[in-house]
Amino acid sequence: FLHSALETSQIPACSALSPVAQSKHKSFRNMSAQVPMFLVALSFAYFAKALSGSYMKSTITQLERRFDIPSYLIGVIDGSFEIGNLLVIAFVSYFGAKLHRPKIIAIGCLLMSLGTFLIALPHFIIGRYKFETSIRSSVNSTNSLSPCPVRSSVLAAGCEHESRLSMWIYVFLGNILRGIGETPVQPLGISYIDDHALEENAAFYIGCVQTISVIGPVFGYLLGSVCAKIYVDIGFVNMESISITPGDARWVGAWWLGYLIAGLITLLSAMPFWFLPKSLPLPERRLDKYSPERTSFIKDSPLLEHKYQADEPANFLEMAKDFLPTLRSLLGNPVYFLYLCVTIIQFNSLIGMVTYKPKYIEQHYGQSASKANFLMGVINIPAVALGMFSGGVIMKKFKLSIMGAAKFALGTSLLGYFLSLFFFAMGCENASVAGITRSYNGLYKVDSSLLASCNADCQCPETNWDPVCGENGLTYFSPCLAGCRTSHGSGVDTVFEQCSCVAVGNHTASVGQCNNTDSCHRVFLYFLALSVITSFIISLGGTPGYMLLIRCIRPQLKSLALGFHTLTTRTLAGIPAPIYFGAIIDTTCLKWGQKKCGGRGACRIYNTTAYRIAYLGLTLGLRTASFFLCILGLVVLRRHVRRQERNTFANGGTGAAAGELQALRKEENNSCNSDQCPRTIDYDPEQETRL
């Protein structure tokens, strides 16, 4: 709002003007005050969409367990947001600027809200969550449980009434709707600010919006942490009868609650945009800075059609004929093409890594989903935000040229890459599970049978994951497979007795997996510290890398270059990366769960060593491939800059070559400023490509 005062302070006093002029200036003062109002509304919309997007990432394991689906289907659901975005991005980008931009953004927020509510809908129609268990209650007793059935289990009663429609389809469709709704927020919102704010304030306003968009994921992951602690059917079940804890592989938190909260916040973010005007008068100070030709063009702009008469729209066929040659010219720029290839590969690595990082923390280090999300929200995300901000400060302080920005981005990426290699050494052993990772005598597994002589008397089902921890420190697949005959207690306090497979002590076992991860907890602390450091270092190169993108292209191609970059990264990275990352993670599963009506459900236990190699190997392998293109791009960029220098000197330092060189070598000479250094005769500062 201080910047609003700066804008309005430039308006002449009304007492010195005619009545008509006074009316116009009062109107302008009222309209210019709406720029900060739009800024607040847009920041709230950015916060809402960032919160709901990060909350989706935080619930992948909850959705996986609730709907009994593998990781690759979770990847399909996660990528559906990008699918929805791509369905309408061209339409919104072209027609949105010609329509009422604030109202288009409001409609987008409403669609995002509707999609978020649709994601939560299955909870209210699918019925209560019933996790798999082999425990059977004894007749006329609620406390005495009989772990050993006299016959093998059959499919649960009422299976024929289960809906044939997979409930995850609603989540998939809701996420597509979220993607459609998100499309107009960024391009129309940023362009609205850039069109109507003073030039010196526009960058500050846009920076505020981008900062809020970084804060959103922090709250999204924290919301995911809170909801993951709450049982999915809270309020409808007796929690004392629940025999699983948040650290159990079958635990499902109140995933739906966070979507209702996120949907409500997104719905509220749509309200202010309905009351904002289609466009605002352009500040006179901004018009004064333009040349007469540009001023004439601005006055003819359709964005100001309430004040000036708009030009006739260009013929669509002519635009279509110009599009392909322009795109060919853009892709013919070797620096841009290599940059595009590098970012596609690195975005595949980044998106796959971020999507499954909470799950990696859960499965590899034995942490609950709540704690994994909490750590992502309070440690990793702030480190990334601080890195991006610091990178911008470094670039401004040292006035990095285009070559300096490229070298800095490559250097930070390489340093982060080499530090990330230490993650391979920060591994934990597989959980000791009898019949899966260990034999029943405690030795390393030599066969694949869950059955042994100690549990041969019971006809135990081999599909129900209901782990118990024996006194010997070995986890058993179920009380039945541990050979337990009797039990007492209820819920998480249940104790199983006369367990023939537990050959030590009192032959008892308790509910849940054994906690044999004391050494793993120490490794986990090192993992967190290194994760923060690498996230910060890699993020340092984010801002310089983006500056490289917008400086390596001609100004007239900037919009197309940025749009095509967004399109290709979302199509070739945002959609496929979660899917094939999930498919590769599925190959490391040791034991799959059982669906109510038969068939494979969600994975219950992973081979942690194979998981670590697959997850980290794929993440770092993609980045390794990108570095070869990075080095090639650096060589091409250096040659391009030198060629421009030679062309400029050959042409006497004037003309278009000088203008392009100035754009490429902006701020190359740190000791030179606008008052001390002579400009090139024909150099137009407005030709420069700026962030």
N, C-alpha and C positions, 0 to 999 in steps of 0.2 A: 504494500500500500504506500510505502515511501516513494516507490517509483511512479505510482500514480500521481503523487504530488509533484514530482519532477516534470511529468508530462503536462499537467494542467497549469503549472506555474509559468509556462511559456506563452499562455494566452494573454493578450493585452487586456488591460482593465476595461470593463464594460462602459465606465463613465465617459471614456474618451471616444466612444463609437456612437454611430447613429442607432436609433431604435431597432432597425432591421438587423444591423450588424451585431447589436447586443443580443438579440434573440438567437442569432446563429451561433455566437460564441458560447452562450449559456447551454445551447443544445450540444455543442461540441464538448463542453466541459462535462456534461452529464454522460455523454457517450464514451468519452475517454476514460471515465471512471469505471466503465464496465470491462476494460481490459484486465485489470486485476481480479475482477469478479469472475471473468472467464478463466483466468489463471487458477484461481482456487477451485473452481468446478472441474477443470481438466486435471488438476493434481489429484483430486479426490477420485476421479474416474481411473486415473493411472494406478492409484493405490488399490482400488477395488479389483481391477483386472490382474494386477500383480499378486495380490493376496490370494485370489481364487486359483490362479495358475500354479502358484507354489503349493497351495493346499492340495491340489490334485497330485502333485509329485509326492507329497507326504503320505498319501493314502494308498499307494500302489500295493503294499503288502496287505493292507486291510481289505481292499477290493479283491485281491487274489484269493484270500482265504474265504471271504464271504461268498463269492460266487464260484469257488472251486475251479479256478482257471489257471493255466500256466503263465509264465512270465511273458511269453511272446504275445499273448492276447492282451496283456496289460500294455505292452508296447503299441499294439494296434489302437487301443483306447487312448493312450497318451498322444499318439500321432494324429488322431482324428481332429484335434484342435487345429492343427496346421492345414488339414484337408478343408475344414470349414472356412478358414481364412483365405485359402487359395481360390475357393469357389467364387468369391465375390470381390477379390482385391482389385482386379482390373476395372470392374464396373464401378466400385466405390471411388477409386482413384480418379477416374475420368469424369463421372457424372456428379460425384459428391461436391467438388469445388464449384459447380455451377448451380447447386441447390442451396438450401438453408443449412449451412454446416453445423451450427449448434444443435438443430433438431435432428439431423442425421446422426450425430453423436449420441443424442438422447435415445433414439431408436436402437442404436447399437448397444447401449447399456441395458435397455429393456430386454433385448434378445439374450445378452450375456446372463442377465438375472434369470430369465426363463430357462435357459440351458442349465444353469447351476441348480435350480429347483428340480429340473427333470432328472438330473444325476441322482438326487436324493430320493426320488420317487420309489425305486425298487424296495427300499426298506419298509415302506408302508403297505406293500402288496405281496411281499415274498413270505411273510410269516416270521416266526421266531427262529433264531439261529440255534441249530442243534449240531454241536460238534461231535465228531466221531469218538466213540468210547466202547471198550469191551466189557466194562463193568456192568453187572446186572444186579438189580436190587433183589433182596430176599423177600419172601412172602411175609406180609404183615410186619415189615420192619423198614424203617427209613434210615437207620444208622448202621445196620449190619449188612455188609455187601458181600456178595459171592463172586469173587473174581473168576473162578473156574467153572464154566458152563458144562453141563453134561452132554451137550451136542453143539455142533458148529452153528454160528449165527447165520441168520437169513436176512434178506433185505428188510428194511424197516417197514412197519405197517403204514399204510396210507401212501405208499410210494406212487401208486397209480394216479393220485390226485395232484402230483407235482406238476407245475406248469411246464408245458413243452417249450415255451419261449424262454430262451436264456435271458436272465435278468440283466446281464451285463450289456445287452443291446441298448437299454435305456441310458446307461452311462455313456456308451459310444455316441448315441444320437445327441445327448445333452452336451457333450464336449464339442461336437461339430457345431451345434448352435452357439456355444460360447465363442468358437473361432469366428463364426460369421459376425457375431455382434462386436467382437473386438476390432474388426477390420478398420472401421472409420475413425477410431479414437486417436491413433497416432498421426496419420497423414493429415487429416482434416483439422485436428486440434493444433498441431505444430504450425501448419500453414496459416491458420487463423491468427495466431499470436504474431507470427512473422510479418503478416500483412498489415496489422493494425497497431503494433507497438512501435515506439521510437527505436531506431536502429541500435542505439547504445544500450537500450533496455531489453531488446528481444533476446539476446544471448543469455542475459541473467534470468529472464523468465523461463526460457527453455531449460536452462540448467536447473532451476527449481523443480520443474516437472520431472526431469530425469532423476533427480535426487529422491523425490517421492517414490518413483518407480523402483528404486533400490530398497527403500524402507518396506514396501509392500511384502516382498518375499520373507522378510524377517518375521513379520506378524503372521504370515501364512504358515510357516513352519512351526511357530509357537502355538498357533491354533491347532495344527495337526498334532503337536505334542500333548496338548490338553485333552483333545478328543480321543486320542489313542489310549489314554489311561482309563477312560470311561467304558464300561462294558456296552456292547452294541445294543442290547435290549434292556438297558437301565430303566428301572421303573416298572418293568413288566415281569421280572423274574426275581426270585429270592436269591440274593447274592451269596448267602451262606451256603447254598447248594451248588454253587459253581466251583468246580474242582480245578480250574485253570487260572493262571495268573497272567499279567501283561507280558511276561517273558516267554510264555508258551507259544509254540508254533501254531497252535489252534486258536489263540486269542484274537478276537476281532473287536476293535474299539468302536466308539460311536461315530463312525466315519460320516454318517448322514447329517449329524448335528452341525459339523463344520460347514457343509455345503448350504444348509439353511441359513447360517449366519453370513456366509460369503454372498449368497444370493440376495439377502436383505440389504447388505452394504452396497452391492452393485445396483440394486433397485433405487436406493436413496441417491446414488451418484448421478442418476439420470434426471432427477428433478430440476436442478438449476438450469440446465441447458434449454428447457422449454421456454424460459423467460428471457433469453438473450437474443439480441437482434441478429439478422442475417449478416450484416456487415456494419462496420463503423467508419466514420470519416477518417481519412488519413491525416495524421498530424502535419501542420503546415511546415514545421521544422524539417520533417522528413522530405516533403515535396521540394523544399528549397535546396536540398542537397543533390537533387537529380538534375541532369541536363534537361533542356527544353524537350528533346526528343523523348526521353524516358518519362518526363512528367506528362507529356501528351499520351504516351502509352498507358500510364497508370490511370489517367482519367478515363481512358476508354476501356478499362478493365471491367469484365462482367462482375468482378467481386465488389465493385463500387457502383452498381447499376442503379442504386437508389439515389445516387447523387449525379452520376454522369451517364450518358447514353452508351450502352454497350455496343461493341462491334458485332457484326454478323458472324455467327460461328463458322469455322472453316469447314470446307466440304469434307465429308467423311472419306470419300475415295482418295482425295488428295493426301489426307493424313495417313491412310493405309499404304499408299504408294511410297511415302517418305519413311514409313516405319522400318521396313526391312533394310533399305540402304543405310539408315542411321544405326540400326542394330549391328549390321555388318561392320560398319565403321568402328563401333564401340568394341566389338569382339576382336577387331583387327589390331587393337592396341595391345601389344604383347604384355605390357606391365599390368594392365587391368585384367587381362585373361589369366595370367599366372596368379594374380592376387585372388581372383575368383576361385580358381582351383584349390589354392591353399586354404582359403576360408571354408570351402565346402568340406574338405577333409578334416580340418581342425574342428569344425562345428559338429561333425559326426562324432568325433572323439569326446567333445565337451558335452553334448546333449546326452549321449549314452552314459557317460560317467555320472553326470548330475542326476539323471533319472533313477539310476539304480544304486547311488551311493548310500542312501539311508538303508536300503535292503542289505547292502554289503556290510555295513556296520552291524546290523542285526544278526546276520547269519554268521559272519566271520568272527566277531568279537563278543557274541552272546549278549548283546544289548537289546533292550525292549524297543519297540517302534516309537514309543513316547520319548525315550532318551535320545534315540537317533535323530528324530525330528528337532528336538530341542537343541542339540549340538549343531545341526545344520543352520538353525535360525540365529543362534547367538554367537557362533564362532566363524563358520565358513562364509556366510553371506556378508557380514560386516567386513571381513578380510578382503573380499572381492571388491566391495564398494570403496574401501580405503585405497586399494591398489589402483583402481580406475581414476579416482580423484588425484592421487599422488602422481600418476603418469601424466595427467593434464598439467599439473603444477610444474613438473620437471620440464615438460615440453615448452611451457611458457617462459620459465625462468632462464633456461639455456637457449631458447629461441632456435629449436632444432629445425634444420632444413628438411627437405623431403628425404634426402639420403640419411640424415641423422635420425629421422623418425623411423626409417626402415631398419637401420642398424640397431637402434634401441629396442624396437619390437622383437627383432630376431634374437638379440642377446638375452632379453628377459625370458623369452620362450625357451631358449636352449638351457638357461640356468634352471628354470623350473622343471624342465624335462629331466635333466641329470639328477636333480634332487628327488624327483618322483621315482627314480629307479630304486631308491632305498625302500619303497613300499613293499617290494618283493621280499625283503628280508624281515618285514614286520608281520609274520604270519603266526597263526595259532594252529595247534593240532586238531584233527577231527575229534568230535565228541566221541567218548567211549560208549558205544551202544552195542550190546550183546547181539550177535547174529548179523550185524551190519558192518561195523568198523572193527569189532573185536570178537573173538570167540567167547564162548560161555565160561571158559576157564581164565579169561582176562588177557589172553595172548592176542596178538594182532590177527585180524580176520584172515582165515584161510579158506573159507567156503561161504556160500551165500544163503545158508539155511537158517531160518529163525527157530526151527524146531531142534530140540536136543533131548537127551535122555531124561533130564531133570523136569521137563514139562510135557513128557510124552503121555502122561495120564490124563491130561486135559486136552480136549479138542479145541485148541485155541485158533481163532481167526487170525490170519496173517496180514490183514489189511487195515485194521483199526489202530491208528497211532494214539496210544494212551500211555505215555512213558512214566515209569516209576524209577526211583533211585534206590538201589540196594545199599546195604551197609558196607559192602565191599567197594563202593565208589563207582560201580558199573551201572550204566543206564540200561533198562530193559524196555523192550518195545511196548509191553503192556503188563499189567499185573498177572494176567493168565500165563504169558510166556515167561514170567519170572517164577512160575510154579507156586504162586501164593494161593493159600487155601481159605484163609479167613481175613477179616478186616474189622476195624472199629473206627469210629469217628465219622465226620462228614465233610464234604467240600475239600478245601485245601489242607484240612487237618486230618484227612484219612490216612491211617497207617495200616499197611498190609502185613500179615503175619504168616508164619509157616511157609515161607517162600523157599522151595527146594533148590532153586538155582542160586540163591544167595548162600554160599557155603561158609559164611563167617558170622560171628556174633549170635544175635537172637533170630537170625533168618527173617529180618523184617525189611520192608521197603516203604518209602514215602512217595507222595504224589510229586510228579515233575521230574525233569532231567537233573542229573547230578551237576553240581557247580564245581567243575575241576579246572577253573580258568584263572587261578591266582596269578600265574606267570603271564597269562594272556592279558589280564587287566593292566599290567605294567607296560606291555607292548602297545596296548591300546592308547595309553597316554602319549607314547612316542608318536603313534600314528596321528593323533589329534594335533600335536605340535607341528609335525612336518606338513600336515594337511593345510594348516593355517599359513605356514611360511610359503609353501608352493602356490597356494591360491593367491596370496598377495603379490608374489613375484610375477606370476604369469599375467595377472590383471594389470600390472604396471604398463605392459605393452599394448593394452586395449585401446586407449585414446590415441597414442601415436600411430597405431595400425589403422585406425579409422581415418585419421588425417591423411595418411598415405593414400587411402582409397579416393578421397575427394580431391586430392591435389594432382593425381596422375592422369586426370582426364580433362578434356576441354570444358569450359564452363557451360556451353550450350548442351553438352551431353550429361551434365551432372545428375539431373533428375532421372533420366533414363538409366544411368549407371547404378544409382542407388536403388531404384525400384527393381531392376533386373537382379541386382545382388541379393536383395531380400527374397525375391521370388525363387531364385535357384537354391539358396541356402535352406529355405523352408521346404522346398520340394525334395531336394537331394540329401538333406541332413535331418531336418525336423521330423519328417515322416518315417523314413526307413531306419534311422539309428536306434530308437527304442525297440523296434521290432526285432532286428537281428541281434542286438545286445541281449534281449530277453530270450531269444531262441538259443543262443550260445550258453547263457546261464542255465537254461533248462537241461542242457546235456550233462551238467555236473550234479544233478539230483540223484541221491541214493535211494530215497523212498518217497513214493507219491502217496497222497491221501486218497481216500475212497469217497466217491460221491454217494449221496443217499440212495439213489436208485442204481448204483453200480457205475463203473467207469472211473477213469483217472481224474482225481481232483487236483488240488494245489500240492506243491512239494512240501514235505514235512522236515526233511533233513538233507543237507547238501554235503558233498565232499569239499570241505573248506579249502584244501590245497588246490584242487582243480578249479574251484570257484575263483580263488585269488589269481591263479595263472591266467584263466580265461578273461576275467574282468580287467585286471591291470594290463595283461598282454595285449588285449584288443585296444584299450584306451591309448597305451603308449605306442603300440604298433602303428596306429593311424597317424599319430603325431610324428613318428619317425619318417613315414612316407612324405609327410608335408614338408619336412625340412629340406629335402632334396629340391622340391619346387621353390622353397624360400630362397635357397642359395642361387638357383638359376634366375629367379626374379630379381634378386639384388644385383646380379651381373647385368641383366638386361636394363634395369633401371639406371645403373651407372653409365652404361653406353648411351642410353637415351638422353640423359642430362648432358653428357659431353657432346653429343651430336647437336643438341640445341645450342650449346655454347658456340660451337664452330659455325653453325648456320647464322647465329646472331652476329658474330664478328665478320662473317663473309658479307652480310647484308648491311654492314655499317652500324649495327646495333639499333636498327629502327624497324618499324613495321610489326607484322603479326608475330614474327619469330621472337622479337623482343618481348611481346606480351606473353607468349606461351612460356618463355624462359623465366619471366618474372613469376608466373604462376607456379612453375616447378621449383624455382630456387628462392621462394619467399623467405625472407628473414635469414638468408644465408650469411650475410654479413652482420654479425651481432652488434658491432660498434656503430652501425649506420642507422640514422633515423630520418624521418620525412623532412626535417628542417635542415639537415646537414648534408644530405646526399642528393645530387641532381637526379631527376627522373629521366627516363628515356623519353625522347621527344614525343613519340606517338603512343606512349604507354597509357592505357586507360585503367585506373585502379579498379573499376567495376568489372573488368574482365577476370579479375583474380577469383579463384575458387576458394571460398571460405567455409569453415564449419558453421 
